[in-house]
């Protein structure tokens, strides 16, 4: 299971390794199934309607209902279309992932299924929204973007919190409703970081997650962004600030966690997200032309600092501020 995780997400794999065993299995299974469904939704070689049907079949199988088509057959048909070997291996492992899900304790199983209903629902909306190849599509408003980031990531913060409160006595210093609220905002912020980081590639693929009404207020459309980065920049900066506010929520979440290992696993995405935003801001308009990623050496440095300080609360805050300050500060 962890081998599959390591292939498809280096940052999430690192967080998983920090978690106690009772949390690791349901969270890893949930992530693998979400990543597999995302791969199906994003397989542009197939028409939107076929991707919708296959995604619906997988969602039925995850929910425990008989799927319209054989999952093993679905896996083999999609695996052949994957260029990335790790993605191909994950898709082929779908029947095994479903077996792992069925073997979870009932409460964990129900939580995984609940969060995946939200995630696959968001992915289905994405297919419908961007179904016409070669055309540019935008989300209509901030509320549509908030809905999307909640469906594919905010609900994950709630899922993580539910599991932690059930499996870990004295999980947090804050009450469960407040931790769920912080986790939801944190998850939405992490998805915003992805949107900000991938904006250029998404635009080239005909996808714009920035609200059309905000672009119109700036005097541009999604088609104009690449040619008028100065007018797009205030929109980008506004959502960057939203992402930063959500990462701050993530650090408040991590600070409230009592178990040091879970605190480290909770804080790590906020640290990496803050660093990614700092690099994106430093790149300026070039961030739309070239991929901006946190170097592996800096990821290793962040992990080393977490281990060296045993995820002490004060040290986490210092690391977070360092991550936010800019490319030369690490």
Buried (B, 14 or more C-beta within 10 A) or exposed (E): BEEBBBBBBEBBBBBBBBBEEBBBBBBBBBBBBBBBBBBBBBBEEBEBEBBBBBBBBBBBBBEEEEBEBEBEEBBEBBBEBBEEEBBBBBBBBBBEBBEBBEEBEEEBBEBBBBBBBBBBBBBBBBBEBBBEEEEBBBBEEBEBBBBBBBBBBBBBBBBBBBBBBBBBEEBBEBEEEBBBBBBBBBBBBBBBBBBBBBBBEBBEBBBBBBBBBBBEEBEBBBBBBBEBBEBBBEBBEBBBEBBBEBBBBBBBBBBBBEBBBBBBBBBBBBBBBBBBBBBBBEBEBEBBEEEBEBEEEBBEBBBEBBEEBEBBBEBBBEBBEBBBEEEEEB
